[in-house]
Amino acid sequence: MNELVNNWIPSGGLRLEQNALSAVKNLDNSLVVAGPGAGKTELLAQKACFLLETNSCSNPKRILAISFKKDAAANLKDRVDLRVSPELAIRFTSKTFDSFAKNIIDSFSSALPLKYRPNFDYSLFDKSNNDVVKAYAKFDIYQGKGMKRSVFVNALLKHLNSQPLPIQNDELLENVWNYLLKGDEENSAKLNFPMISQLALYILNTNPLILKSLQKTYSHVFLDEFQDTTTIQYELVKTCFLNSATSLTAVGDNRQRIMVWAGAKKDVFDCYNRDFFANQYNLIMNHRSAPRLLEIQKVVNDYLQNQTFTPIPNSRWSIKDGISEIWYFKNSQKEAQTIASKINELINILEIPHSEICILVKQTVDKYSKEIINELENYNIVARNETLFQDLLKEDLIILLINTLKSALDVQNSDAWMKIWDIKMELAGVKGSILNETITPLLYSFKSFLADVKLELDNLTELEQFRKILLDIMEYYGVDKIRKYYPQYSQGGYINQIRDSLVDYLFSFYQKTGNLLEAIESFEGRLSIPIMTIHKSKGLEYEAVFFIGFDDNAFWTYSTQEEEDTCTFFVGLSRAKKYLYFTFSERRDGGFCQKTNISPLYNMLRDSNIVEELNFE
């Protein structure tokens, strides 16, 4: 084994900086501190390769990666799948914190006492949190006169998760939990992810055999975007793996902590180092941004960390690469016209793909994007609110259904075919790759089914007809088998919600394009400019970034949470590879905008000495 370890090199001929290579080969608990573009996801993918290929993670042990966002979890899994053989890749599991906790309660809910056992058909809170408001209203708790709804909802959520299970000395909390867990004649059971994490903790704390089984399953655990870990999520990590033989690797960056408002634990790095005696590795490379853009990042870093940090750019860049500008406008209409013109230039002259251009806003995408979307239409360029699609596109069920449709419509699409054929083999319980008496009939049956699907799609005219086609596809794979293969769908109506979202969105695109393959491309966002909040852009990168609405109204919390908003600013600007544009409009949405409160952010841009300021009349 030592020979395997000593001879191992990163896959794909990749060269890692020394600290990154040391972190990959470290078999003890570790913390990797790495800024934007340092290659954190690639480091974890390479570490998975190292552990599997050197037998440091020996069969049947597995590696568990836990990320904050669905797209980060999917991206990491995709990278590992590309780098190791299928026999090894199957032992790598990539989840979000939320899906990890949900999998525990869905798999072991029978270990909960009846009092805390959710109904089988529970669903998740709606995104507006109306469910928690309704739950408390059942027990005569209402929003006070003059109280902001957001303040009221936050107070309810704080109370809902104010103590671990079992609940002690709080009759209201017991009643609300019981109502949410069981529902009533009119409403089904509803849970949010903090509640699910509480239930998972209860299972693990009261069932040592389940905990031991979890620890024996995973020899190594990766924790991505660790700076955004909440208090309850960190408690779950400790409960699962503290004082166990499982080795942990946490990766993150304090300068990108932008989820404090959502409960991110501010001292999580210190607690982790203390609790797990972690070896710390600091990375200094930046593989994403051009050298001139790194000058801006250096200034913001020094402001946040109160110490100098000089990231080293990738050698592919020239020292003069990178353009950053601040654009000033009298009104948002002129702003939208100028942005649309520049995007048209980037696409049609510089030949930058649509998917390599992004429009970022601090919050409220619709408020800042409507005029830009309209102006881009004049150039036949589509832009959309990516927030509506981002998580949906990473759903395993969506990926399965989309690739099934692609394979039915285009028999030459080998990528789509391989993805669904491997899954079909798994669901059918068939192993091997050589045609034999078991695989051959399955292959002919599968191809025949896809041909039938194509016939139905060729005659598609109605929404309900399309819904039935997708239902038939799921029935062919086996809904129960899908639920078992993808544990996140094992309980409740979540699988139906995801399917119906695909039906509605995809049929809407089909009505516009008249071609289902083009509709799928539109749904996937391949030919549109994504518009999203900075929070949703975390972990992503683009050749060109437009940072819209750089004003006090967008950063209205700056005076009360300067550090977190500066981190948000840092995350936004560090998404750009080569082109970075900030825009300010004096008039927007019928009101006036200023940049007085966030003047420190403007000063940071100026202190970099590379940002050009342009006035547009």
C-alpha positions, 0 to 999 in steps of 0.5 A, spaced: 500 500 500 505 504 501 508 503 494 501 505 491 501 511 495 508 513 494 507 512 486 500 516 486 499 522 481 493 526 480 489 524 475 489 528 468 496 530 469 494 535 473 499 539 478 497 541 485 501 546 489 505 543 494 500 544 500 494 541 496 498 535 494 499 534 502 492 535 503 490 530 498 495 525 501 493 526 508 489 521 512 488 524 518 483 530 520 484 536 516 482 543 514 484 546 507 483 554 507 482 556 500 480 562 497 476 563 490 478 559 484 483 555 488 481 549 486 477 546 492 472 542 488 478 539 484 482 538 490 476 534 493 475 530 487 483 528 487 483 526 494 477 521 492 481 518 487 487 518 491 483 514 497 480 509 492 486 508 487 491 507 493 486 503 497 486 508 503 479 507 503 478 500 502 472 496 499 467 496 502 468 502 505 465 508 502 467 516 502 461 521 503 462 528 501 457 533 504 456 540 500 452 546 502 448 546 495 446 541 490 450 544 484 456 543 488 454 536 490 453 534 483 459 537 480 464 534 485 460 527 484 461 528 476 468 530 477 470 523 481 466 519 476 470 522 470 477 520 474 476 513 476 473 507 474 465 505 475 467 500 480 471 505 484 466 511 483 460 507 486 463 508 493 463 515 492 457 518 495 456 526 494 450 529 498 448 536 501 447 537 508 440 537 508 439 530 503 444 527 508 440 529 514 433 527 510 436 520 508 437 518 516 430 520 518 427 517 511 431 510 512 431 510 520 424 513 522 422 507 525 427 508 530 424 514 533 418 514 538 411 515 535 411 522 538 416 524 534 415 520 528 413 524 522 408 521 517 410 517 511 407 522 506 411 529 509 413 534 505 418 540 505 416 547 508 414 552 502 419 557 501 415 563 503 415 559 510 407 560 510 407 553 513 410 555 520 406 561 520 400 557 519 402 552 524 403 557 530 396 560 528 393 553 530 395 555 537 393 562 537 400 565 535 399 571 530 403 577 527 403 583 532 400 589 529 406 593 526 411 587 526 414 586 519 413 579 517 420 577 516 421 579 523 415 575 525 417 569 521 424 569 523 422 569 531 417 563 529 423 559 526 428 561 532 423 558 537 421 552 532 428 550 533 430 553 540 432 546 543 434 539 541 429 533 542 426 531 546 422 537 548 422 540 555 418 544 558 415 548 552 408 546 551 407 551 545 413 548 542 411 541 543 404 542 540 407 546 534 412 540 533 406 535 533 402 538 528 407 539 523 410 532 524 403 529 524 398 534 520 391 534 520 385 533 516 386 539 512 394 539 511 399 534 511 405 533 515 410 539 513 418 539 516 423 544 514 431 542 514 433 544 521 427 540 524 429 534 519 436 535 522 434 535 529 430 528 528 436 525 525 440 527 531 435 524 536 436 518 532 443 518 532 443 520 539 438 514 542 440 509 537 448 507 538 447 501 533 445 506 527 451 511 529 456 505 529 453 503 522 454 510 519 461 510 522 463 503 519 460 505 512 464 511 511 472 511 512 472 518 510 468 524 509 469 531 506 465 537 508 465 542 502 464 550 503 465 549 510 464 556 512 457 556 511 456 550 516 450 552 521 450 550 528 445 544 528 449 542 521 456 542 525 452 538 531 450 533 526 457 532 524 460 531 531 455 526 533 456 522 527 464 522 527 467 525 533 472 520 536 471 515 531 475 512 526 472 516 520 477 521 517 474 528 516 477 533 510 473 540 511 474 545 505 472 553 506 474 560 506 472 565 512 472 571 506 466 567 503 462 566 509 455 569 506 450 565 510 450 568 517 443 570 516 441 563 515 445 561 521 452 559 519 456 558 525 461 564 525 467 560 529 466 553 526 473 553 523 476 554 530 471 549 533 473 544 528 480 545 529 479 544 536 474 538 536 478 534 531 485 536 532 485 538 524 492 539 520 491 546 517 493 547 509 493 554 506 492 554 499 495 560 495 494 559 487 488 562 484 486 558 477 480 562 475 481 570 475 486 574 471 492 577 474 488 584 474 482 582 477 486 578 483 488 585 485 481 587 487 481 581 491 487 582 494 484 589 497 478 586 499 482 580 502 486 585 506 480 589 509 477 582 511 483 579 514 487 585 516 493 581 513 496 581 506 494 575 502 497 575 495 494 569 491 498 567 485 495 567 478 495 561 473 500 561 468 495 561 462 494 568 464 498 574 461 500 579 467 496 584 463 489 580 463 483 582 466 478 588 465 474 591 470 470 597 470 464 601 474 459 604 470 455 610 472 448 612 469 442 617 470 437 611 470 436 604 469 433 604 462 440 607 460 443 602 464 440 596 461 441 598 454 448 599 455 449 592 459 445 589 453 450 592 448 456 590 451 453 582 452 451 582 445 459 585 443 461 579 448 457 574 444 458 576 437 464 579 437 469 576 442 465 569 441 464 568 449 458 563 450 452 565 453 453 560 459 460 564 460 456 571 462 453 572 468 448 578 471 449 578 479 444 582 483 445 582 491 438 581 492 431 581 488 432 578 481 426 581 478 427 588 480 434 589 477 433 584 471 426 586 467 429 592 463 435 588 462 431 582 459 427 586 455 433 590 452 437 583 450 431 581 446 432 586 441 439 582 440 435 576 440 439 574 446 435 570 452 436 572 459 432 568 465 432 568 472 436 562 474 434 562 481 428 558 478 432 553 475 438 552 479 437 547 484 431 543 479 437 542 474 441 538 479 435 533 481 437 526 480 430 525 477 430 531 472 437 528 470 434 521 469 428 524 465 431 529 461 436 524 458 431 519 457 427 524 453 434 526 449 435 518 448 428 517 445 429 523 440 436 523 438 439 516 438 446 519 436 446 522 443 451 517 446 452 521 453 445 521 454 444 514 453 450 512 457 447 515 463 440 512 463 443 505 461 447 505 467 441 507 471 437 502 468 442 496 469 442 498 476 435 498 477 434 492 474 439 489 478 443 487 472 451 487 472 456 487 467 458 490 460 458 484 455 452 482 452 449 476 454 442 472 456 440 477 461 443 484 458 441 483 451 433 482 452 434 488 457 437 492 451 432 490 446 426 492 451 429 498 453 431 501 446 423 499 444 421 503 450 425 509 447 422 508 440 415 508 443 416 514 447 419 518 441 412 516 437 408 519 443 413 525 443 412 526 435 405 527 437 405 531 443 400 537 443 397 538 450 400 539 457 397 533 460 399 528 454 406 530 456 405 529 463 402 522 462 409 521 458 413 522 464 409 518 468 410 512 463 417 513 463 417 513 471 413 507 471 417 503 466 424 505 470 419 503 477 417 508 481 419 504 487 426 502 484 427 510 483 425 512 490 430 506 493 436 508 488 435 516 490 434 516 497 432 523 497 425 521 494 424 515 498 418 518 502 413 524 501 410 527 495 417 530 493 418 526 487 411 528 484 413 535 486 420 535 482 416 531 476 411 536 475 416 542 475 419 539 470 412 538 466 410 545 467 417 548 465 419 544 459 412 544 456 412 551 456 419 552 453 416 547 448 410 551 446 415 557 445 420 553 440 416 548 437 421 543 438 422 538 444 430 538 443 430 545 443 426 546 449 430 541 453 436 546 451 432 552 453 430 549 460 438 547 461 440 554 460 445 553 454 443 559 450 441 564 455 444 569 460 443 567 467 441 572 472 442 570 479 443 573 486 450 573 489 448 567 494 446 563 488 453 564 484 457 561 490 462 556 487 460 558 480 465 562 475 464 566 468 468 569 463 464 575 464 460 578 470 456 584 471 455 586 478 448 590 477 445 595 482 451 597 486 448 601 491 445 602 498 438 600 496 441 593 494 446 593 500 441 595 505 444 591 511 451 594 510 451 598 516 449 593 521 452 587 518 458 590 514 463 584 515 458 579 512 456 584 506 463 585 504 464 577 504 458 577 499 461 583 495 468 579 495 464 572 493 460 576 487 467 579 484 471 573 485 466 569 480 469 573 474 475 570 470 476 576 465 471 581 465 468 584 471 463 590 470 459 594 476 453 598 475 450 604 479 444 608 476 441 614 480 434 612 478 431 605 479 424 602 480 421 609 481 426 611 486 433 614 487 439 610 489 445 612 493 452 609 494 454 613 501 453 607 506 457 602 501 462 607 500 468 603 503 466 598 497 467 603 492 474 605 495 476 598 495 475 598 488 479 604 487 484 602 491 486 596 487 488 601 481 485 597 476 478 599 476 476 604 470 470 609 472 465 611 466 460 615 466 454 614 461 449 620 460 
